[in-house]
Amino acid sequence: MQKALSALVVSALVLTSCGTIRDSRLNPFNWFGRSQSTAVASDGTGAANPLIPQRRASIFRPDAPAYSGQLLGEVSELLIERRPGGAVIRVTGVADRLGPFEARLVKNEDQSQAGTLAYDLRAYQPPNPTTQSDWPRTVTVAVHLTDQDLRDVREIRVNAARNVRTSRR
């Protein structure tokens, strides 16, 4: 058994080193062929990179529609967690209806004054029925602020439809 196995291994090594086997279709390294270079047609504006799209992404369009989410029912938790280079504001809220989605903290420019940073807790809320449990209506949203954003801020306020939570330092 060992003689037959060793003879098979030796013959396989000898055959793979031959030029005829190396260039044949039996060799698994030749199954996809060799790579070839082809020129890219240019549109006349200079060197074109095929990896860069010719049109702008939709998130950078200046005519993007404004976010039109509704205020959530109430803010149940406001945490400000210090991180290197800034802080993370994490807000948990409870919606009035079942199935809120795409929740955001939207900066409220009207209530933001010197030393106060105000946000509205908003989300899209489908016209679903209400439930007695708060768990399926609960959403958590976070936003990161740098040290430069927090330099003069003494109070952070988050507004909802029925309550306001504030945190002071």
N, C-alpha and C positions, 0 to 999 in steps of 0.2 A: 504494500500500500504506500509506504513511504517512498519507494523507488518510483512508482508511477506518478505520485504527486510532485516529487522533485523534478522529474523529467518534464512534466507538464509546465511547471513554473519556468524552467530553463528554456524550453522551446518557446514559450510566450515572450520571454525577454528577448530572445534572438529574433523572433519574427517582428516584434515592434520596432526593433532598431533598423530593420531593413527599410529601404526607401520606398519600396512598392507598397508595403503595408501602411507606412506613415502617410502617404498621399492618397490612400484608398478611402472608400466610404465606410469600410469596416472599423476604422479608427474613430472612437467617439469624440476625439478632439477636433475632427474635421466635419462634424455633423452640421454645424452652422456656417461653415465657410470662413474665409478670411474677411476682415473688414475692408471696406473701400471708402475712399474719400470722394465726395462730390461737391461741386461748387454751388453756392447759394445764389440765386438770382437776386440782384440788387434792384431797388426801385429808383435808383438815381440820386438818393439823398446821402450817399456815402456808405459806410460799412453798416450792413444790417445784421443785427443779432437776432437769430430766430427764437431765442428764449425770452426776449422782451416783447410783450404784446404791443401792437401798434395803437390800440385805443386805451384810454384811461379806464381804470377800475371804477365801478359805480359808487364806491364809498367816498371817492374824492370829487364827485361832481358838486358844483356849487348850488345846483338847483334841487338838491335832495329834499324831500318833504320833511317838515318838522315832526318831531315825535308827538303823538297825540294820545298818549296813555292817560287813563283816569287816575285820580288820587285813590290810593287804597284806603280801606276803612280806618285802620289804626296802626300805629307803630308800637310793636310790643317790646322791641329791644334795640338799643343803640350802643354799640361798642366801638371804641377808638383804640386800635392796637398799634403800638409803636413798632416801626420797622426801620432798618437801616436806610437812611436817606429820606424818611418821611413817616407816614402813618396810613393805616387802612381803616376806613370808616365802614363798619359792617352793620347793616340795618336789617331787622326782621320785622315783617309786617303781616297783617291778616287782612285779606280782601273781603269785600262784602259778598261776592259771588264765587261759585266754584270754578276752578280752572283758570286762575290768572296766569298770564304768560308775558314774556319779554319785559320783565320788571326793570326799572331803572331809577337811579337817583338823579333827578334833574335839578340843576342849580337854579335857585329862585333869586333872580337879580333884584326884584322889588324889595325883598326882606333882608338881603345881604347889605350890611352897613359896615362901617369901620369897626373891626374887631369881631364881627359876627359873620358866620358863613351859614347860609340857609339852603336847604335842599327840600324838594318835594319827592315823596315816594310814590311813583306812578307805575302803572301796568295796564296792559290791555286786559279787559274783563269781558268775556263773552256773556250773553244774556242767559246764563245757566241759573238754575234754582240755588237757593242758599242751603247750606247744611248746618246741622247743629254742632258738628265737630269743627274745631279750628284747624286741625292738622291738614286736610286737603286744600285749605285756602291760604296756607302760610307760604310766604316767599322770603328769601334772603338775598340781599343785594349788597355789593361792596364796591367801593371806589378808592383808588389810591391817590393820596396827596403827597407832594414832595415837601421838603422842609421850607422851600421858598414859598409854597402856597400857604403854609401854616405859620409863617413868620409873625404876622400881626394879628392872628386869629386868637381870640380868647373864648369864644363860644361857638359851638356847632349846633345848629337847630335842624331837625327833620320834621316836616309837616305831613300830616295825613288828613283825611276828611273829618275825623272826630277828635284827634288829639295831636299834640306836638311834644316831641322829646328833645331835650337839650342836654348838652354836656359842656361843662366849663372847666377851664384849667386855671 
